[in-house]
């Protein structure tokens, strides 16, 4: 779900698709956004870790 108030996304939803903070409170780190941006630019083989290094 897109977080239109604070930007980014809502990391956790409850069973009724409402924002929740049971597992993680606050905003997520930038890691997932970075990975989603860089992954399409990397080769598919042999692995993500090898391609990043």
C-alpha positions in Angstrom: 0.0 0.0 0.0 1.3 3.4 -0.9 1.8 5.8 2.1 0.5 9.0 0.6 0.9 11.0 3.8 4.6 10.3 4.5 5.8 8.9 1.1 7.0 5.4 0.3 4.9 2.5 1.3 3.1 1.0 4.3 5.3 -2.0 5.3 2.8 -4.0 7.3 -1.0 -4.5 7.0 -3.3 -6.4 9.3 -5.8 -9.0 8.2 -8.2 -6.3 7.1 -5.6 -4.5 5.0 -5.2 -1.6 7.5 -1.8 -0.3 8.5 -0.3 -2.3 11.3 2.9 -2.1 13.4 3.0 -5.5 15.1 6.3 -6.6 13.6 7.9 -3.3 12.6 7.1 0.1 13.8 8.0 3.2 11.8 9.3 3.6 8.2 11.2 0.9 6.5 14.9 1.4 5.6 16.0 2.4 2.1 17.4 -1.1 1.3 14.2 -2.4 -0.4 13.8 0.7 -2.6 17.5 0.5 -3.6 17.3 -3.2 -4.4 14.1 -2.7 -6.5 15.9 0.1 -8.5 19.2 -1.6 -9.1 18.0 -5.2 -9.7 16.8 -4.7 -13.3 20.2 -3.3 -14.2 22.1 -6.4 -13.1 22.7 -9.7 -15.0 20.5 -12.6 -14.1 23.3 -15.0 -13.4 25.2 -16.2 -11.4 23.5 -14.5 -8.5 22.3 -11.1 -7.1 25.1 -11.0 -4.5 27.8 -11.8 -7.1 26.4 -9.2 -9.6 26.3 -6.5 -6.9 29.9 -7.1 -5.8 
